[in-house]
Each structure stands twice: as C-alpha cells, then as structure tokens.
Amino acid sequence: MENVFHDYYFRIQPEVTISDLAALKQNEDEPAQDFITRFRKLKMKFWILIEERHFIQMA
C-alpha cells in the first residue's frame, strides 16, 4: 500500500531541457499571450541558470 501511495503522490516530473524550450513553437491559431504563458510555465520546470535574454531569444 505504501508503494501505491508513493506512486500516486510522488510522481517525478520529467526535467525540461534546453532543447524542449528551443523546440517550443507558437501554434497558428494561438494568441501571442497564450504562447508566452505556455513558454513561461515550461521555463519554470527548467533548472539550469541562464540569463533572461537567452530565454527571450528562444521565445
């Protein structure tokens, strides 16, 4: 039962890589603000320190 509890509540989120962020593209019918929000949410899961200007260039 303990293993079931851990499997359910302690799922490890996959790490986001720089490739994941670089591959993120805006959908044709997606407003710019929605794309920026989606990019920022994914960026929050990225753990390597990079200057903000590099993220801006990617987006």
HELIX and SHEET records of a PDB file:
HELIX    1   1 GLU A    2  TYR A    9  1                                   8    
HELIX    2   2 ILE A   18  ALA A   23  1                                   6    
HELIX    3   3 ALA A   32  LYS A   43  1                                  12    
HELIX    4   4 GLU A   52  MET A   58  1                                   7    
END                                                                             
